[in-house]
Structures are given as structure tokens and as C-alpha cells.
Amino acid sequence: MSLARPASAPTRRPTRQPVGAVARRAAIRIRWDRVGRVALLVTLAIVVGLYIQPALSILKTWRAERRQASVVHQLIRSRGALERQVSSLNNPTTVVAEARALGMVRPGEKPYVALGMPR
């Protein structure tokens, strides 16, 4: 067995390509890793964009709830004050004192008006 090449077999030499063709082929080559990164960033931006509106809605709802809670607390305090006022107005002593402050007298009493009193 001989390792020599037959004389009729042509030897292949690597062909040299022009410098411009190599540069063009390098410019045309697609960088799939970059394309993948850009696609992921675009997808992330879309997902974040989809979450913005519900997040703003939740924030508005939370603020409205806080306002309503403060109104409820204010009404609870007001209710307590009104209940105390009702209980005091149901007291007969308070009714008499309020009537006297308005200048009313009981039947059979003689009203007196004092003039020239210092304030």
C-alpha cells in the first residue's frame, strides 16, 4: 500500500477570496445572541407595560380607601358626640337650664329683669 498520490489527482489549493467579500460576509452575519437579548428586552418592556395600568388602579383604590377610612373615623367621633348630646338633652335638669337661658319661666313665676348690671 502506497501513500503516494496518483499523478492524475489534482491538488487543491485554498482559493483566496477578495478582502471586500470577506468583510461583506462578516457584515451580513446575524448575531443571534444579540437578537435574542433584544427580543427578551422587548418582551420584558411589554410585560412591564401591561402591569403599569393595574398597579396604578390598585394605588388609586388604596388612596380612596384611606380617604374613606378617615371619613368613617370622623363620623364615628361625631356620632359619639351626638349620642352624648342626646343623653344630656333627655335629662330634665338640662332642659330647664336651656329654657332659663332662653328667658323662659315656669307658669306662676314672676319674671324679673335687672337693668344696669355690669357684664
Number of C-alpha atoms within 10 A of each C-alpha: 3 5 5 6 9 8 7 6 7 8 8 6 6 6 6 6 8 8 8 9 10 11 10 10 10 10 10 9 8 10 9 9 9 10 11 11 11 12 12 12 12 12 12 12 12 11 11 11 11 11 11 11 11 11 11 11 11 12 12 12 12 12 12 12 12 12 11 12 12 12 12 12 11 11 12 12 11 12 12 11 11 12 11 12 11 11 10 13 14 11 10 10 11 13 13 15 12 13 13 12 10 9 9 12 13 10 6 6 7 7 10 6 5 6 6 6 5 4 3
